Amino acid sequence: MIPRKPISLKRCILLLCGVIVLAACGRDDTATLSDQLDYMIRNKRLFDEKKEERIDGFRRMLCMTKLTPEQEYAINDSLSEVFYKYRLDSTIRYGERNLEIARQLGDRDRCASSAIRLARFYSSRGACIEAKQLLDSVRRELPPHLLEAYYRGCIFFYDCYEVFSGFSRQTNNRQVYRDSLQRCLGIPAGVSETREEVEQRLLTLLGQTPPETPEYAKVSNSLGDHYRANGDDWLAKKYYTLSAISDIQNATKENSAILSLAKVYYDHKDYSRAYKYTQSALEDALCSNMQFRIVRMTELSSIIIASHQNKEARTKVKLQHYLILISVLTVILILLFVFVYKQVRKLSRVRKELSGTNAELARLNIELNEINEQLSDANAVKVQYIARFFDLCSMYIDKMDNYRRSLKQLAQERKLEELYRRLKSTSMLEDEQEELFRNFDEIFLNLYPTFIEDFNALLVEGERITPKSGDLLNKELRIYALIRLGITDSARIASFLRCSLSTVYNYRTKMRNRAAASRDDFEKTVMKIGSIRRNDA
C-alpha cells in the first residue's frame, strides 16, 4: 500500500477559506432572494393585473358569436386552467360548463377528463361529497390515458378530505391510489430513489424548466421539501423562496411554498418574516377561496401570529425599559449640567443681581418721584377746587345779601309795585342757574377732560352728541356727568338740573337705546369713564 502524503497546513487554510467564501456567497444569495420576494409581495397587484388581462382575452373569445361546442369547450378549458389557483369559484363555474358540454356532445373522454378536473376543484373548496361522486362516476370504463389523472385526483381528494374532516382514517385508501399511480407510471413497487438521486433529478428538471412558468414553482417547491426533509433548512429556504417568487409572478394564489417558507423562518425564530409570509399566504388563500389551503394554514398561522405578537410585546417591553433607562440617564446628565452651570455662573449671577438690584432701586426711585408729583398735582387740584367752592359759596352769599338789601330798600321806600315785579321775575334765577351750569361744566371737564369723546364712543356712529357752540355740556351730557359722579337717582338729577322727572327718564332711556353695546351695562360703563383711562395708563 502506498502511504498518503499528509495534507499541508497551507492547503487546509485555503480549503477552509474557500468553504467560508462559498457559505458567505450562499447567504448573500439567500438574502437577495428574500429581498426580491419582499418586493414581489408588495407589488402582487401588478402581477394580478397581468393575469386579469389574460383572462379578459379568453372572455372576449367566449363572447364571439357562432362558437361551436368544441371551441367553447377549449376556451373554457383554458379559462379554468388560468383561474385554477387564482379564483376557485370561477374555475368551478367553467369546469361545470365543460362537463355539461361534454355530456351534450356524448364524448366519453371529455366527460371523464372534465369530471376528474372538476372533482379536484370541488375537493379544494371542501365539497368532498360532490368530488367523490364525480370520481366514482368515471371509475368504470375509464380510458387508459386518463388513469394517471384519475389516481392523482383520488390522492388529492383524500388529502383534502383528511384536512377538512380532521381524521386520518383514509390513509390506507390514499396509499392504495399511490401504489396504483406508481404502477401506472411504471415505477416498480418497493423501489425508492436515494437522496442524491432525488436531488439530482429535481435539479435537472429545474434547469430544464423556464423560471416564469408555474412548473418552475412546483419543482422549486419539491426541492425545498426535499432539503427540508433532509434537515438542510438553508437550501430549503432558498428553493422555497424561488418557488414563492415564481408563484407571485404567475399570480398563483394557492401556493404552499410561501407557507413552507414561513415555517422555516418560524423554526429559526425569525418571527417577523414568518408573520409577513403567513399574512401573504392568508391573503392569497382568501382571495382564491381555496378552503383546503385556508384550513391547512389556520392552525399554523395562529401559532405564528401569536409568536409574532409575543415577540412584539417583548420588544415593546425592552424598548420601554431602554426608554426609562435613557430618560433616567438624561435627567442625571441634565442635573449634572445644571449643577456645573450653576457653579460656573454663580459669581457672575451675583454681580448681575447686585447691578439689577441697583437698577431696580433707581427705577423705584423714579416711580416714587412720579407718584409724589402726581400726589402733589392731585393735592393742588383739590386745593384749587376747594378754594373755588368757597369762592362760589361766598359769591352766592353776597349776591343773596345784595338781593335781600335791594328788596328791603324797596320795602322801606314803599315801592310795592317794583318789589312785586322783582319778586315775580325769574331772570335772576335763570342767570344764576346758567352760571351754576357753566361752573359745573368747567369743573367736571377739568376733572374728566375726555368725557365727551369717551361717552360718544359708547354710542352708535350716527347718534353721537356734540354740544352747541359756546356750550361745554348740554342737558344729556350733564345727566350722565352727574351719573359719572355717582348721582344715579333720577329725582336728584331732576332737582339739580331744574327739570321734570319724566325729562330725566326720557333722556336716560333715549341714551340707552343709542348704546353701541349692551343697554343694561351702558350706565355702568359710563361710571367707569376716566377711571378706565387712569388704570390703562
C-alpha angles and dihedrals in degrees: 000000000000110000116237119243112247115252110251123235091242092058091048091053092048091048092049091048090051092052091049092049092049091049091049091049090049092051091049089049091052092046091051091050090049091053090048091051091050089052091049092051091052091051101040089123092069092057091044089055091053090052091048089054090053091049091049089055092057091044091054088053089054090053091060114111126241096028114167118230089250091054092047089048091053093048092047089049090054092046094051089049091051093044095046110106088010109062112002096188092057090045091055092047094055091041091054091048091052092050089052092050092048091052091048090052091046090228107156094193093051092044092053094043093048092047093051092049093045090050089056090051091049090049091054091052094047097251091132096158093056091044092051091049092053093048092048091048093059098039092091118071092004113172112243095238090061096052094093092051090046094052092046090049091051092049090049090048093055091046090054093042091054091050095047097041097040091224129111096203092116094064092106092050090049091050091051091056091045090054089048089051091052091051090048090052091047095246110148113241115253093020115117131177121247121245092257092049093051091047093049093046093050093045091050091048090048091052090053094049121085110242094230095061129091088238089064089058091050094050092045090050091050090051089050091051090049094052091041091053090050094050098253099128093165094063090036089057091050096052094040087055092050090050093048091049091051091048092054092047089054093042090240107169098180095068125149097183097077091049090050088049089053089053091053092050090045092053089051091052094248093135096165095062092038089055093046094051093043090054090050091050091049092050091051093047092050091046093052094038090227098165091184091059093041093054093047095051098041097085094042094045092052090052093047093045091049091049091048091050091048090050091049090049092050090047090050091051090049091049090050091051091048090047091051091048092048090047092051092048090047091052090049091050091048091050091049091048091049091049093050092044091051092050093048094046098039099099092040091050092050090053091048091048091052092049090045091050090052090049090048091050090050091049091048090051090052091048090047091052090049091050090049090051090050091049089049090050090048091049090048090052090049092050090046095052093042089054091046090049091054091045091053092046091048091047092051091047090051091048092049091048093049090047090050091050093049091051090046091052092050089050092050091049090049093238092149096160093055090044091051092046092053093046090050095047119093097191093102091049091049092048092049091047091053089048090050093049091048092051091046091050093050094047094045094048090047088056094042107022094172096046095114094049093045092047093050089050087064092057131076116268099260097041101060120132126236118183118232120264110282094020123103096196134007128214095273092050092046091054091054091040088060090046088052088054089054100261101129100151107107092211092057091045091051091049092049095047093041094236138116124281092238090056091057091047091050093049093048092048091046092053093047090053089054093052115126092209133030115339093212093056096040098100092041088056091048089055089058095055110122095013090068091053091049093049092048090048 
